[in-house]
Amino acid sequence: MIARGLRRLLHGSDRARAVADEEQSIVRHLAEGERANRALMTSFSSSGVQRAVLFGDALEHGWKVRFPVERLFGHMLLNGPSGSGKSRFSALISKAFLDAGHYRGVELDPKNELLGLKKAAIIAVARGLSPTLRHKLYQRVVQIDLFGSSLPRLNVLSLQPGMDPEAHAYDIGCQFTTDMDQGAGFRQEGLIHRGVECLIRAGLPLTVMPQLLETPELLEKLAEHHGPAELFRSLAQRLRRESKERVLGIQSRFERVLRLRAKRLSLGATGCLDASTLLEQLANVNLAPPPSATDVSKMLAGLLWLLLSDAIRRRPNGSPPTRLVVDEFPTFLAAGGASIADRFSDLVRLARAKGVFLAALTQDLVSISKISPSLTEVLRQNIHIFGVFRSVADSAWDFVLPVTGKRRKPRAPWDEKDSGYLERSAELALLRQTLSRLPDRHLFLADRRTGLPGVHMKTADFNLSVTEDEIAELDAVSCAHPMLASIAQLEREHDEVMRRVHELLHGAEAAATDVDDIRRVRRARGKLDIG
């Protein structure tokens, strides 16, 4: 009792001291919260910066969320379920780049949903331009439909400068085996890789592969004109020794991909789409397959990624900035399997130096981790801007949740006064719950480069109405881009390849006769199918 009395005399009552400590703690939390609020506002509300883009409203703070266009040049990940607003937010970003005069970027869309919004954004920007400038903008637009009437040349066996034939043959061969989840035996994989390498060295397209496997004599004829001759002759000998069932199994693998006329024409073209040039255009690539052709679409997505990844690696450091947007990112990864995921892990680190900024739209991270367990961590470490819409309430997105330490505890009816602030763990649990219940068009937006958490916001409206005449004007220019070819052009190129193969096997006279017969039959039937 005596000691307690002395302590009270010297330091005051324990109760008074506890109340004072709590008041100081509240003042400190308020000050920290104000500093965090000011930092967020400085980072996410660049109202005084020229060419700042209005993204929406910060719901907890009352100010507008604006980003300078230059800060958008960074890797980006938009996560959220279907219908939550990812595509419209991505289109809002695309329009911001167009408004600022940045006319470069490739968008890959496996479902053909994002491209309609992108087209509307292009038309909206073109309305403010003179007819001459509008036409120049439209000339930069390339609309690629891999199953349409104007097709890109996708003879992926055409070597780009600096490519090694053997390494490229391995990459292509993997697309027909492990990357399509069609495991092949060791001997079959060896035949596929060597067959593809022979076609590369002979300057022939993939459409010749079934005939090459069926007719070893073709390899021996090619050995007379292309080297190394031993490569062609040894493969011909191996094919003669193999069982008929094994060779037929490899043939069927290629014939499945070539069963559609559009793909036979595109893959059998003379030359290949220049992915380096594509990165300098406004390219919209529709990967959505027709019914019963999902496997063909997966193959084409994998081949297209090979071209783009190689183009990014060959791009000079410090090149003008361009964007590579991938909608339904897990679907795109699944198209190429683990090898695409591995290449993406490498490129996400390298692309920034090359001036290429990647944007991935995904419904969840679980699907990505199933394809590549390490890729989710690579994304977290290398992505700059995160937009997290309604998502599963776990620790994966804790870094975007703005834990401030100043959220007040819920006040019970019997409480006479304010009950103070939530502990940080309780506040984090509350924000996780908020994240799992976000309405559509609401998200947490975070920029890892600032070192700050995200801001809870609602996206701005993106309602752009376009007329049929405006769409027709854009389509007329962009679908006639020099990077695309008509069916008639590709048929002529296919005929030339076929003539060359027949000439090797049967002589020049027989080859000319065969091609003429096919053309006469095609004209008589009124069909375009080459068969």
C-alpha atoms as one frame of an Amber mdcrd trajectory, in Angstrom:
protein
   0.000   0.000   0.000   2.784   2.404   0.894   4.613   1.654  -2.396   1.420
   2.124  -4.393   0.795   5.443  -2.710   4.321   6.643  -3.426   4.024   5.590
  -7.100   0.732   7.488  -7.370   2.355  10.581  -5.873   5.308  10.393  -8.275
   3.603   9.236 -11.517  -0.089   9.850 -11.031  -2.859   7.250 -11.040  -2.589
   4.139 -13.216  -5.995   4.866 -14.708  -5.096   8.426 -15.693  -1.818   7.244
 -17.167  -3.591   4.524 -19.179  -6.109   7.032 -20.526  -3.283   9.404 -21.526
  -1.415   6.581 -23.281  -4.542   5.625 -25.187  -5.132   9.222 -26.243  -1.549
   9.489 -27.466  -1.962   6.221 -29.358  -5.136   7.507 -31.021  -3.420  10.753
 -31.994  -0.487   8.768 -33.411  -2.796   6.480 -35.405  -4.682   9.480 -36.762
  -1.451  11.159 -37.803  -0.231   7.971 -39.478  -3.552   7.619 -41.237  -3.407
  11.192 -42.490   0.127  10.689 -43.777  -0.956   7.499 -45.562  -3.962   9.310
 -47.018  -1.802  12.176 -48.284   0.697   9.721 -49.770  -2.090   7.815 -51.541
  -3.594  11.036 -52.830  -0.228  12.232 -54.110   0.361   8.908 -55.841  -3.112
   8.169 -57.201  -4.606  11.611 -57.801  -2.278  13.374 -60.212  -4.803  16.114
 -60.859  -2.201  18.772 -61.633  -0.255  16.628 -64.082  -0.793  17.150 -67.781
  -2.259  14.117 -69.614  -3.428  12.486 -66.386  -6.060   9.803 -67.025  -9.240
   9.681 -64.963  -9.689   6.090 -63.782 -12.524   6.573 -61.300 -13.331   7.616
 -57.729 -11.490   6.710 -54.513 -14.426   5.541 -52.402 -12.882   6.020 -48.953
 -11.199   9.351 -49.624 -13.502  11.288 -51.933 -10.959  12.301 -54.555 -10.593
  11.285 -58.188  -8.101   8.582 -59.152  -5.880   9.912 -61.940  -2.711   8.441
 -63.419  -0.167  10.138 -65.683   0.048   8.203 -68.959   3.816   7.763 -68.526
   3.267   5.845 -65.274   1.093   3.351 -67.109   4.148   2.078 -68.948   4.684
  -0.809 -66.580   3.741  -4.467 -66.350   0.118  -4.840 -65.264  -2.107  -7.577
 -63.832  -5.902  -7.272 -63.626  -7.478 -10.008 -61.504 -11.173 -10.698 -61.048
 -14.046 -12.972 -62.117 -15.907 -12.713 -65.390 -18.123  -9.631 -65.520 -16.342
  -7.764 -62.717 -15.041  -5.031 -65.030 -11.525  -6.114 -66.082 -12.100  -5.753
 -69.822 -13.679  -2.299 -69.560 -10.912  -1.078 -67.272  -8.330  -2.426 -69.717
 -10.133  -0.658 -72.577 -10.100   2.545 -70.516  -6.315   2.224 -70.236  -5.987
   1.500 -73.962  -7.973   4.633 -74.803  -5.692   6.664 -72.508  -2.672   5.553
 -74.541  -4.447   6.356 -77.792  -5.471   9.814 -76.529  -1.821  10.466 -75.677
  -0.708   9.485 -79.193   0.842   6.095 -78.328  -0.168   3.979 -81.323   1.639
   0.721 -80.555   0.451  -2.465 -78.923  -0.735  -6.040 -79.446  -3.878  -7.442
 -77.825  -4.474 -11.208 -77.752  -8.050 -12.233 -77.023  -8.992 -15.938 -76.744
 -12.715 -15.093 -76.399 -13.096 -12.068 -78.717 -14.611  -9.883 -75.981 -11.922
  -7.280 -75.370 -11.328  -6.514 -79.052 -14.770  -4.980 -79.549 -14.058  -2.494
 -76.759 -10.634  -1.749 -78.229 -12.201  -1.073 -81.627 -14.671   1.352 -80.015
 -11.779   3.147 -78.294  -9.911   3.550 -81.587 -12.994   4.960 -83.301 -13.659
   7.343 -80.397 -10.132   8.746 -80.651 -10.340   8.951 -84.456 -13.435  11.158
 -84.225 -11.294  13.999 -82.948  -8.817  13.756 -85.837  -8.873  15.194 -89.319
  -9.755  12.748 -92.149  -6.067  12.482 -93.095  -4.886  11.746 -89.564  -7.805
   9.377 -88.995  -6.807   7.379 -92.060  -3.184   7.246 -90.842  -4.375   5.953
 -87.464  -6.518   3.292 -89.115  -3.559   2.244 -91.264  -1.681   1.347 -88.086
  -4.495  -0.959 -86.989  -4.153  -4.656 -87.885  -7.190  -6.804 -87.139  -6.092
 -10.434 -87.239  -8.744 -13.128 -87.166  -6.975 -16.473 -87.297 -10.112 -18.096
 -88.686 -11.373 -15.253 -90.899 -11.302 -14.421 -94.598  -8.133 -12.273 -94.474
  -5.414 -14.333 -92.856  -1.885 -13.687 -91.614   0.943 -15.636 -93.150   1.935
 -18.043 -90.393   4.541 -20.234 -92.024   6.375 -20.501 -88.723   9.138 -22.561
 -90.328  10.408 -19.447 -92.118  13.561 -18.538 -90.230  13.999 -15.029 -88.901
  17.517 -13.537 -88.920  19.708 -15.126 -86.272  17.467 -18.165 -85.680  19.092
 -21.579 -85.321  17.213 -24.209 -87.396  17.739 -27.014 -84.894  16.637 -24.957
 -81.875  13.630 -23.577 -83.754  12.649 -27.089 -84.847  12.733 -28.176 -81.210
  10.395 -25.324 -80.187   7.944 -26.138 -82.992   8.132 -29.854 -82.257   7.292
 -29.248 -78.601   4.076 -27.528 -79.689   2.939 -30.799 -81.255   3.878 -32.962
 -78.270   4.190 -31.917 -74.627   2.764 -28.399 -74.966  -0.531 -29.707 -76.363
  -0.787 -32.328 -73.615  -0.347 -34.985 -76.276   2.537 -36.955 -74.889   4.542
 -38.794 -77.506   7.089 -41.506 -77.093  10.776 -40.763 -77.229  11.102 -42.156
 -80.758   8.074 -40.221 -82.017   9.372 -36.955 -80.558  12.703 -37.538 -82.303
  10.969 -38.097 -85.647   8.851 -34.956 -85.219  11.817 -32.757 -84.324  13.950
 -34.062 -87.197  11.084 -33.828 -89.654  10.438 -30.211 -88.736  14.149 -29.403
 -89.012  14.261 -30.915 -92.500  11.322 -28.773 -93.578  13.005 -25.657 -92.155
  16.254 -26.333 -94.004  14.357 -27.096 -97.221  12.229 -23.958 -96.979   8.942
 -25.894 -96.904   5.915 -25.231 -94.646   4.310 -27.468 -92.018   1.582 -28.451
 -94.470   4.104 -30.744 -96.202   4.789 -32.733 -93.010   2.118 -35.464 -93.551
   3.456 -36.156 -97.061   7.054 -36.045 -95.827   6.271 -38.755 -93.248   4.377
 -40.867 -95.763   6.955 -40.581 -98.577  10.579 -40.983 -97.433  11.593 -40.601
-101.101  10.820 -36.888-100.756  13.540 -36.583 -98.117  16.070 -38.210-100.403
  15.158 -35.795-103.207  15.506 -32.841-100.833  18.938 -34.120 -99.780  20.138
 -33.474-103.331  19.419 -29.754-102.997  19.673 -28.960 -99.280  22.077 -29.754
 -96.493  23.238 -31.357 -94.454  22.319 -34.211 -96.791  22.929 -36.793 -94.075
  20.124 -35.285 -91.971  17.569 -35.884 -94.746  18.833 -39.340 -95.665  19.066
 -40.584 -92.087  15.476 -39.485 -91.395  14.305 -41.271 -94.563  15.988 -44.463
 -93.365  14.440 -44.137 -89.900  10.962 -43.680 -91.383  11.355 -46.855 -93.461
  12.371 -48.802 -90.361   9.548 -47.515 -88.159   6.284 -49.366 -87.806   3.399
 -48.135 -89.920   1.301 -47.479 -86.798   3.900 -45.140 -85.284   4.272 -43.107
 -88.463   0.491 -42.897 -88.888   0.231 -41.648 -85.294   2.590 -38.767 -86.073
   0.761 -37.995 -89.316  -2.590 -37.802 -87.557  -1.129 -35.342 -85.053  -0.317
 -32.881 -87.839  -3.432 -33.591 -89.892  -5.606 -32.658 -86.901  -4.148 -29.150
 -86.870  -4.297 -28.881 -90.666  -7.874 -30.096 -91.001  -9.255 -26.545 -91.349
  -8.768 -24.848 -94.713  -7.918 -21.478 -93.133  -5.097 -23.031 -91.154  -3.715
 -25.011 -94.086  -3.561 -21.802 -96.076  -2.133 -19.701 -93.262   0.506 -22.229
 -92.167   1.401 -23.055 -95.771   2.002 -19.473 -96.867   5.172 -18.076 -98.326
   6.932 -16.328 -95.464   5.683 -15.570 -91.992   4.123 -12.755 -90.027   6.859
 -10.416 -88.796   6.170 -10.233 -85.063   8.723  -7.426 -84.678   6.653  -5.282
 -87.041   3.470  -6.385 -85.300   4.733  -4.899 -82.027   5.006  -1.531 -83.777
   1.354  -1.584 -84.927  -2.011  -1.462 -83.206  -2.696  -5.186 -83.555  -5.884
  -6.879 -82.374  -5.611 -10.676 -82.548  -8.779 -12.746 -82.274  -7.878 -16.237
 -81.037 -11.483 -17.374 -80.529 -11.879 -20.721 -82.343 -14.849 -21.922 -84.365
 -16.849 -24.859 -82.935 -14.850 -28.063 -82.395 -11.526 -26.346 -83.128 -10.212
 -25.562 -79.633  -7.133 -27.725 -80.218  -6.286 -25.762 -83.390  -6.669 -22.469
 -81.526  -4.354 -23.725 -78.763  -1.743 -24.676 -81.320  -1.929 -21.296 -83.054
  -1.726 -19.431 -79.741   1.420 -21.363 -78.885   2.986 -20.714 -82.287   2.068
 -17.034 -82.118   3.672 -16.759 -78.688   6.867 -18.290 -80.090   6.964 -15.528
 -82.709   6.222 -12.733 -80.225   8.656 -13.915 -77.556  11.430 -14.201 -80.127
  10.583 -10.709 -81.455  10.755  -9.255 -77.940  14.173 -10.805 -77.353  15.471
  -9.441 -80.651  14.059  -5.953 -80.009  16.816  -3.398 -79.261  17.075  -2.119
 -75.712  15.385   1.224 -75.237  12.989   0.815 -78.169   9.816   2.957 -78.227
   7.306   1.609 -75.687   4.661  -0.861 -76.773   2.137  -3.008 -74.887   1.311
  -6.705 -75.074  -2.143  -7.347 -73.584  -3.315 -10.925 -72.981  -6.953 -11.438
 -72.054  -7.908 -14.691 -70.270  -4.256 -15.151 -69.393  -4.567 -18.698 -67.922
  -6.363 -19.847 -71.098  -3.530 -18.453 -73.181  -0.918 -20.128 -70.978  -2.752
 -23.443 -71.212  -2.572 -23.189 -74.997   1.178 -23.598 -74.902   1.660 -25.468
 -71.663   4.610 -25.220 -69.337   7.047 -23.959 -71.989   4.991 -20.797 -72.611
   4.819 -20.211 -68.851   8.601 -20.596 -68.597   9.152 -18.189 -71.493   6.774
 -15.698 -69.925   8.722 -15.851 -66.640  11.877 -14.942 -68.529  10.240 -12.285
 -70.677   8.483 -10.490 -67.834  11.977  -9.668 -66.501  13.513  -8.901 -69.895
  10.674  -7.091 -71.695  10.936  -3.860 -69.711  14.428  -3.196 -71.054  13.109
  -3.836 -74.569  10.312  -1.294 -74.177   7.578  -3.975 -74.067   5.090  -3.802
 -71.201   2.908  -6.807 -70.498  -0.687  -6.664 -69.277  -2.398  -9.886 -68.190
  -6.119 -10.242 -67.425  -7.022 -13.272 -65.319  -9.943 -14.584 -63.299  -7.724
 -16.057 -60.576  -4.156 -16.966 -59.681  -4.936 -20.614 -58.947  -5.276 -21.446
 -62.644  -1.880 -19.870 -63.312  -0.209 -21.780 -60.471  -1.541 -25.074 -61.867
   0.310 -24.419 -65.119   3.459 -23.068 -63.464   3.793 -23.001 -59.652   6.588
 -20.429 -59.831   4.925 -18.006 -62.244   2.554 -16.471 -59.679   5.506 -15.418
 -57.541   7.340 -14.090 -60.611   4.280 -11.982 -61.404   4.047 -10.594 -57.873
   7.691  -9.579 -57.940   7.759  -8.053 -61.440   4.293  -6.605 -62.028   4.094
  -2.867 -61.400   0.368  -2.130 -61.416  -2.210  -4.442 -59.830  -5.944  -4.071
 -60.297  -7.732  -6.553 -58.017 -11.481  -6.847 -58.516 -13.688  -9.236 -56.524
 -11.341 -12.040 -55.469 -10.947 -14.874 -53.003 -10.225 -13.506 -49.518  -6.816
 -15.025 -48.800  -3.316 -13.727 -48.173  -2.421 -13.536 -51.896  -3.681  -9.957
 -52.187  -2.840  -8.628 -48.720  -0.261  -6.244 -50.154  -2.941  -4.287 -52.062
  -5.237  -3.876 -49.051  -4.803  -0.440 -47.413  -4.371  -1.315 -43.725  -4.120
   2.114 -42.080  -4.620   1.439 -38.373  -7.320   4.131 -38.149 -10.475   2.185
 -38.918 -12.819   2.511 -35.971 -14.295  -0.481 -34.243 -18.005  -1.066 -34.820
 -19.879   0.778 -32.087 -22.364  -1.301 -30.091 -25.696   0.263 -29.054 -24.749
   0.127 -25.378 -21.417   1.900 -25.848 -21.546   5.388 -24.413 -18.577   6.645
 -26.409 -16.315   5.751 -29.293 -14.770   2.302 -28.784 -11.453   3.111 -30.495
  -9.741   1.584 -33.505  -9.431  -1.901 -34.921  -6.188  -3.766 -34.434  -4.283
  -4.193 -37.678  -5.057  -7.923 -37.892  -8.775  -7.245 -37.414  -8.642  -4.470
 -40.001  -6.922  -6.813 -42.468  -9.642  -9.425 -41.924 -12.280  -6.760 -42.593
 -10.579  -5.684 -45.835 -10.276  -9.295 -47.003 -13.994  -9.651 -46.485 -14.550
  -6.428 -48.424 -12.385  -7.732 -51.267 -14.389 -10.949 -51.543 -17.658  -8.968
 -51.793 -16.693  -6.115 -54.116 -19.447  -5.118 -56.558 -18.705  -5.044 -60.279
 -16.456  -2.163 -61.418 -14.993  -1.829 -57.891 -11.373  -2.753 -57.272  -8.248
  -2.154 -55.242  -5.657  -0.461 -57.477  -2.017  -0.606 -56.379   1.275   0.518
 -57.888   4.161  -1.462 -56.371   6.654   1.184 -57.456   5.242   3.608 -54.864
   5.666   1.257 -51.896   2.045   2.045 -50.922  -0.984  -0.213 -50.596  -3.888
   0.030 -53.005  -6.738   2.469 -53.149 -10.335   1.249 -53.048 -12.019   2.751
 -56.105 -14.876   2.551 -58.564 -13.917   2.704 -62.224 -15.022   5.498 -64.509
 -17.696   4.915 -67.136 -16.633   3.460 -70.474 -19.680   3.704 -72.680 -18.616
   4.425 -76.235 -21.262   4.125 -78.911 -20.070   3.585 -82.462 -22.046   3.498
 -85.676 -22.004   0.768 -88.314 -20.493   3.206 -90.804 -17.580   3.957 -88.437
 -16.949   0.249 -87.900 -17.087  -0.388 -91.642 -14.556   2.408 -92.284 -12.119
   0.985 -89.727 -12.575  -2.589 -90.978 -12.067  -1.591 -94.598  -8.629  -0.163
 -93.837  -7.371  -2.467 -91.065  -8.490  -5.755 -92.672  -6.636  -4.794 -95.865
  -3.341  -4.304 -94.009  -0.223  -5.505 -95.904   0.453  -7.980 -93.071  -2.696
  -9.889 -94.100  -3.351 -11.938 -97.228  -6.515 -12.902 -99.074  -7.657 -16.486
 -99.565  -6.833 -16.226-103.279  -3.257 -15.111-102.550  -2.691 -17.924-100.080
  -4.134 -20.484-102.506  -1.640 -19.431-105.160   1.199 -19.783-102.667  -0.086
 -23.218-101.628  -0.253 -24.280-105.260   3.360 -23.239-105.724   4.474 -25.320
-102.725   2.514 -28.301-104.005   4.009 -27.902-107.473   7.492 -27.878-106.001
   6.873 -31.059-104.011   5.365 -32.858-107.027   8.251 -31.738-109.200  10.727
 -33.258-106.755   8.870 -36.555-106.673   7.605 -36.921-110.250   9.371 -34.378
-112.426   8.425 -30.945-113.733   5.893 -32.130-116.358   3.874 -34.259-113.980
   3.878 -31.506-111.347   2.497 -28.940-113.787  -0.228 -31.363-114.870  -1.240
 -32.115-111.281  -1.544 -28.437-110.369  -3.576 -27.669-113.505  -5.930 -30.549
-112.750  -6.520 -29.295-109.224  -7.249 -25.787-110.465  -9.715 -27.106-113.087
 -11.538 -29.188-110.476 -11.676 -26.233-108.098 -13.158 -23.968-110.782 -15.665
 -26.617-111.837 -16.907 -27.218-108.317 -16.802 -23.546-107.357 -14.984 -24.424
-104.156 -11.919 -22.923-102.534 -10.941 -25.933-100.482  -7.541 -27.253-101.509
  -7.916 -30.669 -99.884
